[in-house]
Amino acid sequence: MVNLCIDIGNSFYKVAVFESKIRTFERFEKFLIRDLKAIHAEWAFERVILSSTRKDNKILLNHLEKNYDFIHLSHKTKLPFTNLYETPKTLGRDRIAGIAGAQKMFPKTNCLVIDAGTCITYDFINRQGKYLGGNIAPGARMRLRAMDEFTDKLPLASYKFNKDILGKTTNHALENGAMWGTICEMEAFMERIDLKYKDLNVILTGGDASLFAQKLKRKIFVSPELVMIGLNEILEYNA
């Protein structure tokens, strides 16, 4: 069976085709019906799952509902793990998919998923397959913009790492606060969760994953397609 997974994030439409394993993965700034038809012409998928953090694209949704075996991921969708979030309706669909992906990659283990994008999310599932919750923090770019926009005199600094963790100029201080501050935050969350839940696997995903992975001291796994793996797992679970 060929499956299509669509993840509509804050910045991009991400689309992947699965046939037993991931076959192709693409990013789109806009994703139109003609793009969907072009992918179908090559892969002839029958089942589709869509996750979105934006307002619904009704034209796309209507087309998918009419033409395919379709799941629009929501808090009502059956999941391959136990969701203990107290407000499941508000839980981000990408976060749900990331947890499903972590469980698929590392079954029966304690896993922390860090999704580094516009915002940074931290989500934990234990070895019993129970999702215990997580956290949301501003992404590094958002931190840089916030320091510029919410102050009178601070400039918009560059999105980059400096070798020296102590800034010698205001620009470098801003860059370090955003970039190295994000690293320190990630490492602190890992350390605190690891104290309570031993043998922790950390999976880093999202658009900024490769950049931050180079700076982290701890052994981690980088999986750019984690959300897609999770979406496919949810689609298979509901087959």
C-alpha positions as CSV (number, residue, x, y, z in Angstrom):
1,M,0.0,0.0,0.0
2,V,1.3,3.5,-0.9
3,N,0.6,6.2,1.6
4,L,0.9,10.0,1.3
5,C,1.7,12.1,4.4
6,I,1.2,15.9,4.4
7,D,2.4,18.1,7.3
8,I,1.4,21.7,7.0
9,G,3.7,23.7,9.3
10,N,4.2,27.4,10.0
11,S,6.6,27.9,7.2
12,F,6.3,24.9,4.7
13,Y,4.2,22.2,3.4
14,K,6.1,18.9,3.9
15,V,5.0,15.9,1.8
16,A,6.3,12.3,1.9
17,V,5.4,9.1,0.1
18,F,5.7,5.8,2.0
19,E,5.7,2.3,0.5
20,S,6.9,0.1,3.4
21,K,9.5,2.9,4.0
22,I,9.8,6.5,3.0
23,R,10.3,6.8,-0.7
24,T,10.3,10.6,-1.3
25,F,10.2,13.7,0.8
26,E,9.6,17.3,-0.5
27,R,9.0,20.8,0.9
28,F,6.7,23.3,-0.7
29,E,6.1,27.0,0.1
30,K,2.6,26.4,-1.4
31,F,1.0,23.1,-2.1
32,L,-1.7,23.1,-4.7
33,I,-4.0,20.5,-6.1
34,R,-1.8,20.2,-9.2
35,D,1.2,19.3,-7.0
36,L,-0.9,16.6,-5.3
37,K,-2.0,15.2,-8.7
38,A,1.6,15.2,-10.0
39,I,2.7,13.2,-7.0
40,H,-0.2,10.8,-7.5
41,A,0.7,10.3,-11.1
42,E,4.1,9.0,-10.1
43,W,3.2,7.0,-7.0
44,A,-0.6,6.2,-7.2
45,F,-1.1,6.4,-3.5
46,E,-4.5,5.4,-2.1
47,R,-4.4,6.6,1.5
48,V,-3.6,10.1,2.8
49,I,-3.1,11.7,6.2
50,L,-2.8,15.4,6.8
51,S,-1.6,17.3,9.8
52,S,-1.8,21.1,10.0
53,T,-0.8,23.9,12.4
54,R,-2.5,26.4,10.2
55,K,-6.2,27.2,9.4
56,D,-7.8,24.6,7.3
57,N,-7.2,24.7,3.5
58,K,-10.8,23.8,2.6
59,I,-10.1,23.3,-1.1
60,L,-7.3,20.8,-0.4
61,L,-9.3,19.1,2.3
62,N,-12.4,18.7,0.1
63,H,-10.3,17.2,-2.7
64,L,-8.6,14.7,-0.3
65,E,-11.9,13.7,1.3
66,K,-13.5,13.0,-2.1
67,N,-10.7,11.2,-3.8
68,Y,-8.8,9.2,-1.2
69,D,-9.0,7.1,1.9
70,F,-8.3,10.2,4.1
71,I,-7.5,11.0,7.7
72,H,-7.4,14.6,8.9
73,L,-5.3,14.2,12.1
74,S,-7.1,15.6,15.1
75,H,-7.6,14.9,18.9
76,K,-10.2,12.4,17.9
77,T,-7.9,10.2,15.7
78,K,-7.0,6.8,17.2
79,L,-3.4,6.9,18.2
80,P,-0.8,4.1,18.6
81,F,0.1,5.4,22.1
82,T,-1.8,6.5,25.2
83,N,-2.3,10.2,25.3
84,L,-2.3,11.6,28.9
85,Y,-2.3,15.3,27.8
86,E,-5.0,17.0,29.9
87,T,-6.2,19.2,26.9
88,P,-5.8,16.8,23.9
89,K,-7.8,19.2,21.7
90,T,-5.0,21.8,22.0
91,L,-2.1,19.4,21.5
92,G,-0.3,20.3,18.2
93,R,-0.8,17.7,15.5
94,D,2.9,17.9,14.6
95,R,3.7,17.0,18.3
96,I,1.3,14.0,18.1
97,A,3.0,12.8,15.0
98,G,6.5,13.3,16.4
99,I,5.7,11.1,19.4
100,A,4.2,8.4,17.1
101,G,7.4,8.6,15.1
102,A,9.6,8.2,18.1
103,Q,7.7,5.2,19.3
104,K,8.0,3.6,15.9
105,M,11.8,4.2,15.8
106,F,12.5,3.3,19.4
107,P,9.6,1.0,20.7
108,K,9.4,0.4,24.4
109,T,11.9,3.0,25.4
110,N,11.8,6.4,27.1
111,C,12.0,9.0,24.4
112,L,12.2,12.8,24.3
113,V,11.4,14.5,21.0
114,I,12.8,17.9,20.4
115,D,11.3,19.7,17.4
116,A,13.4,22.7,16.6
117,G,11.5,25.0,14.3
118,T,9.6,28.3,14.6
119,C,8.9,27.2,18.2
120,I,10.8,24.5,20.0
121,T,8.7,21.7,21.4
122,Y,9.7,19.1,23.9
123,D,7.6,15.9,24.1
124,F,8.1,12.8,26.2
125,I,6.8,9.2,25.8
126,N,7.8,6.5,28.3
127,R,8.7,2.9,27.7
128,Q,5.1,1.9,28.5
129,G,3.8,3.9,25.5
130,K,2.3,6.7,27.6
131,Y,2.7,10.3,26.4
132,L,3.2,12.3,29.6
133,G,3.3,15.8,28.1
134,G,5.9,18.3,27.1
135,N,6.9,22.0,26.7
136,I,6.9,24.8,24.1
137,A,9.5,27.5,23.9
138,P,10.4,30.2,21.3
139,G,12.7,29.1,18.6
140,A,16.1,30.9,18.2
141,R,14.9,33.1,15.3
142,M,11.8,34.1,17.3
143,R,14.1,35.1,20.2
144,L,16.2,37.3,18.0
145,R,13.2,39.0,16.6
146,A,11.6,39.5,20.0
147,M,14.7,41.2,21.4
148,D,14.6,43.6,18.4
149,E,10.9,44.2,18.3
150,F,10.2,44.6,22.0
151,T,13.0,47.0,22.8
152,D,13.8,50.5,21.6
153,K,17.5,50.1,20.9
154,L,18.5,46.5,20.5
155,P,19.2,45.5,16.8
156,L,18.1,42.4,14.9
157,A,21.2,40.2,15.3
158,S,22.2,37.4,13.0
159,Y,21.1,33.8,13.2
160,K,24.5,32.2,13.8
161,F,26.7,30.6,16.4
162,N,29.8,32.4,17.7
163,K,32.8,30.4,19.0
164,D,33.1,32.5,22.1
165,I,30.1,31.9,24.4
166,L,30.7,35.4,26.0
167,G,29.8,38.2,23.6
168,K,32.2,41.1,23.1
169,T,29.7,43.2,21.2
170,T,25.9,43.8,21.6
171,N,25.3,41.8,18.4
172,H,27.4,38.9,19.6
173,A,25.7,39.1,23.0
174,L,22.2,38.9,21.3
175,E,23.4,36.0,19.0
176,N,24.8,34.1,22.0
177,G,21.7,34.6,24.1
178,A,19.5,33.3,21.4
179,M,21.7,30.5,19.9
180,W,23.7,29.3,22.9
181,G,20.7,30.0,25.2
182,T,18.7,27.5,23.1
183,I,21.5,24.9,23.5
184,C,21.6,25.4,27.2
185,E,17.8,25.1,27.4
186,M,17.8,21.8,25.4
187,E,20.6,20.3,27.5
188,A,18.9,21.3,30.7
189,F,15.6,19.7,29.7
190,M,17.4,16.5,28.7
191,E,19.3,16.4,32.0
192,R,16.3,16.9,34.2
193,I,14.1,14.4,32.3
194,D,17.0,11.9,32.3
195,L,17.2,12.1,36.1
196,K,13.6,10.9,36.4
197,Y,13.4,8.5,33.4
198,K,16.6,6.5,32.8
199,D,18.0,5.4,29.5
200,L,16.5,8.3,27.7
201,N,16.6,8.4,23.9
202,V,16.6,12.0,22.5
203,I,15.4,12.6,18.9
204,L,16.0,16.0,17.4
205,T,13.9,17.0,14.4
206,G,12.6,20.1,12.7
207,G,14.1,22.7,10.3
208,D,16.9,23.7,12.7
209,A,17.8,20.2,13.9
210,S,21.0,19.8,12.0
211,L,22.3,23.2,13.2
212,F,21.7,22.5,16.9
213,A,22.7,18.9,16.8
214,Q,26.3,19.9,16.1
215,K,26.5,21.9,19.4
216,L,24.8,19.5,21.8
217,K,27.1,17.6,24.2
218,R,24.8,14.6,24.6
219,K,24.4,11.7,22.2
220,I,21.2,12.3,20.3
221,F,19.5,11.0,17.2
222,V,18.7,13.4,14.3
223,S,15.6,12.5,12.2
224,P,14.4,15.2,9.8
225,E,11.5,12.9,8.7
226,L,10.3,12.0,12.2
227,V,6.9,13.7,11.9
228,M,6.4,12.0,8.6
229,I,7.3,8.6,10.0
230,G,4.8,9.3,12.8
231,L,2.0,10.3,10.4
232,N,2.5,7.2,8.4
233,E,2.4,5.1,11.6
234,I,-0.9,6.7,12.6
235,L,-2.3,6.1,9.1
236,E,-1.3,2.4,9.3
237,Y,-2.7,2.1,12.8
238,N,-6.1,3.3,11.5
239,A,-6.1,1.1,8.4
